[in-house]
Amino acid sequence: QVQLVESGGGLVQAGGSLRVSCKTSVRTWDRYATGWFRQAPGKEREFVGGISRGGGGTVYADSVKGRFTISTDNAKNTVYLQMNALKPEDTAVYYCAVSYIGWGARAKYDYWGQGTQITVSP
């Protein structure tokens, strides 16, 4: 069992930046791939971006490409999502998840965090 806790959410003005964290209960960087997802009210959950096992590759949804960046601090068992040039349409609950087999949008994720709210005001 892997537990994940997201933190760092909050309210930010359009055009601003925010970094959210995903801390895992055990070492995951060389065992699991990590994905970030978001879900806005009334909409289905969407894939935002992901990083491969070992951190060698990243992939992002077209809607956030060039604005969002995933990074890791392996010593802290933490994965970060840096969000720049935020837009009101980015408002959602953001979730992190880890996958033992595969990575990216189509992977079957094994464990999920509870999410953190990101609100972008105009």
Residue pairs with C-beta under 8 A, 6 or more apart in sequence:
1 25
1 111
2 24
2 25
2 26
2 28
2 32
2 98
2 110
2 111
3 24
3 25
3 111
4 22
4 23
4 24
4 25
4 96
4 97
4 98
4 111
4 112
4 113
5 22
5 23
5 113
5 114
6 20
6 21
6 22
6 94
6 95
6 96
6 113
6 114
6 115
6 116
7 20
7 21
7 23
7 116
8 18
8 19
8 20
8 21
8 116
9 18
9 20
9 94
9 116
9 117
9 118
10 18
10 117
10 118
10 119
11 119
11 120
11 121
12 18
12 86
12 118
12 119
12 120
12 121
13 86
13 120
13 121
14 86
14 87
14 88
14 120
14 121
14 122
15 85
15 86
16 86
16 120
17 82
17 83
17 84
17 85
17 86
18 83
18 86
18 118
19 80
19 81
19 82
19 83
20 80
20 81
20 83
20 94
20 116
20 118
21 78
21 79
21 80
22 34
22 36
22 78
22 79
22 80
22 81
22 96
22 113
23 76
23 77
23 78
24 77
24 78
24 79
24 98
25 77
26 77
27 74
27 77
28 34
28 77
28 98
29 53
29 54
29 55
29 72
29 74
29 77
30 53
30 54
31 53
31 100
32 53
32 98
32 99
32 100
32 110
33 50
33 51
33 52
33 53
33 98
33 99
33 102
33 103
33 104
33 107
34 50
34 51
34 70
34 72
34 79
34 96
34 97
34 98
34 99
34 103
35 47
35 48
35 49
35 50
35 51
35 96
35 97
35 98
35 99
35 103
35 104
35 105
35 107
35 109
36 47
36 48
36 49
36 50
36 68
36 70
36 81
36 94
36 95
36 96
36 97
37 45
37 46
37 47
37 48
37 94
37 95
37 96
37 97
38 45
38 46
38 48
38 90
38 92
38 93
38 94
38 95
38 118
39 45
39 46
39 92
39 93
39 95
39 115
40 91
40 92
40 93
43 92
45 95
46 61
46 92
47 61
47 104
47 105
48 60
48 61
48 64
48 68
48 81
48 94
49 58
49 59
49 60
49 61
49 64
49 68
49 70
49 81
50 58
50 59
50 70
50 103
50 104
50 105
50 107
51 57
51 58
51 70
51 71
51 72
51 79
51 103
52 58
52 103
52 104
53 103
55 72
55 74
57 103
58 69
58 70
59 103
59 104
59 105
60 68
60 70
61 105
63 89
64 83
64 90
67 83
67 84
67 85
67 86
68 81
68 82
68 83
68 84
69 81
69 82
69 84
70 79
70 80
70 81
70 82
71 79
71 80
71 82
72 78
72 79
72 80
73 80
79 96
81 94
81 96
83 90
83 118
86 118
86 120
87 120
88 120
88 121
88 122
89 120
90 118
90 120
91 118
91 119
91 120
92 118
93 115
93 116
93 117
93 118
94 115
94 116
94 117
94 118
95 112
95 113
95 114
95 115
96 112
96 113
97 109
97 110
97 111
97 112
97 113
98 109
98 110
98 111
99 107
99 108
99 109
99 110
100 110
101 107
101 108
102 108
